[in-house]
């Protein structure tokens, strides 16, 4: 397993909020993609948006949490979303359950993060039946069970957009992906997997 670094923002994740949405809800297969994360450079959300815009896909939902960091990442994300509002829906900081509901209906999840605390975002997406486009190996052990995922060795916009366009899943595929991951979403199973990853 890769080295895992716990980030202070890990405290925002609530497994009790995740379980009922992931386990009980039924997936849908709509024609939109999702990205999510804090508005910091390491999450690389601007890159994800630009990669999507270069693809042939029609709609992207952006769940972006503003931070107190002294950077203009959030402003740039809002501006790029506004400039392309015919293809991008900006949701800002919304309840985690709303993000999971969006994932349950999404065609896929773009995950171009440069560094991860433990890759929860990717795990959440796959558990909702979403194929993931990713480069960050910190979270690879959450993605190994889904053959639809696409690993892109180098973060290049054209490579990501090609990977995005290569995803062609059906509702049956989403249900199968979600079913594969369901047994990993109990608090006990997730805690044990995280404990082993951290090495404690």
Secondary structure, DSSP 8 states (H G I E B T S, - for coil): -------GGGGG--HHHHHHHHHHS-----S-EEEEEESSGGG-HHHHHHHHHHSS---EEEEEE--SSS-SHHHHHHHHHHHTTTTEEE--S--HHHHHHHHHH-SEEEE--S--SS-HHHHHHHHTT-EEEE--GGGHHHHTT-TT-EE-SS--HHHHHHHHHH----HHHHHHHHHHHHTT-SHHHHHHHHHHHHT-
